[in-house]
Every structure is written in structure tokens, then in C-alpha cells.
Amino acid sequence: MVRILQTPTFKRAVKRLRKQQKQELDEAVRAVAKDPAIGEDKVGDLAGVRVHKFKMNRQLSLLAYEFLEADDAVKLLALGSHENFYRNLNR
């Protein structure tokens, strides 16, 4: 079983979600835990980061994560819409 780790940035984003949105997010997190290669691999400054795109509230949402093979864990980094997502993730 893959462990799920969360960064403070991710936790803050989740706090703002409604109940229905959290359920849709949970489904996306389960999909990532089941197959960590599901997300798109990023390059450059974001090397090692993967981004899984999914619909939340009929809107495209992005879930950034790292797969830590040594720990057999998925570290959830950020959640949000496409607007400014990669700029904020780079920080």
C-alpha cells in the first residue's frame, strides 16, 4: 500500500474545498495512489514532479505530486486550477 503524504500548501488548498469537491479530489488521489505514473512528468525546474489533471466541479483541476520510491509514498504538493499553478508550484 502506498502512503500518502501532504505538504502544508496542499492542506491549505484542501481546507477551502466543499464536501463534493473533496470527494472528487479523494477519487483523484486514489487514482494516483493506485498508479503513481498516471500524472504527466514535468521537466526543468519542476523535474521529479508529476501533475495529474482531473475534473472537479466540472472544471479542470491539477494535482501536483512526487512519487518517493524509496519510501513507497506519494507526496501531494499542490492543488488548483491551471491559472498561475506552475508559477506558484515553482516557489
N, C-alpha and C positions, 0 to 999 in steps of 0.2 A: 504493500500500500504506500502510495506517495504522500508525504507530509506536505501540508500547505502552510507557508509562512507569509506574513503580511508586513509591509512597511507602514510606518505611520502615515505617509502620504495616501496610501491605498485605503487605510482605515478611515481617514477623514472623508474621502470621496464616498465611501460606502454609507457613512452616517447620514449623508444628505439624501439618500435614496428612499423612495416609498416602498411599501411592502411588495407590490407587484414587481417593481424593478429589481428588488433584492432576490426574488425568486428566479427571474431571468438571469441575473448575474450568477446565482448558485449553479444554474444549469451550465453556463459557460465555464465556470471554474471546474465543475465535474468533468466536462469535456477535455479541458486542459490536463487535469489530473490523470485521466484515462489515457490520453495520448499527448505527452508534452511536445511532440513535434508538430502539433496541429497549427501552431502560430507561424507567422512569417518571420524568418530570421532577419535581423537588421544588421547593417554594416556601418563602418566609420566609427563615430563617437559612441554609437549605441551597439557596438559589436557584443554579442553574447546575450542580447535582449531579444525576446520574441514578442510579437504582437498578434493577438487573436481578435479578429473582427467578428462581431455578433450584433444582432438586433436587440435593443432594449427599448421598450415602449415605442416600437415601430421606427426607431431611429438607430442609425449605425453607431455602435459604441466600440471603443478599443480597450483591450485589456493587455497591459504590458506585464511580462513576467520573465524570470530567469529559471532555467532548469538546472538545479545543482545535482549533478550525477553522483558526486561523492557522498552526499547526504541523502540521496534519493528523495529530494524535496523540490517543490515548486515555490518560488518566492514571488509573490504578487507585488508588483511595483507601483502601477498606476492604473487609473480607470478614467475614461472620459470620452467626449466627442472628439472628432478629428481636429476641430479648431484649436490651434496652439498646443496640441497634445505632445508632439515630438519636441517642440521648444521647451515645454515645461519638464518633460521627461529627461531632457539633456542636463538639467540642473542637478 
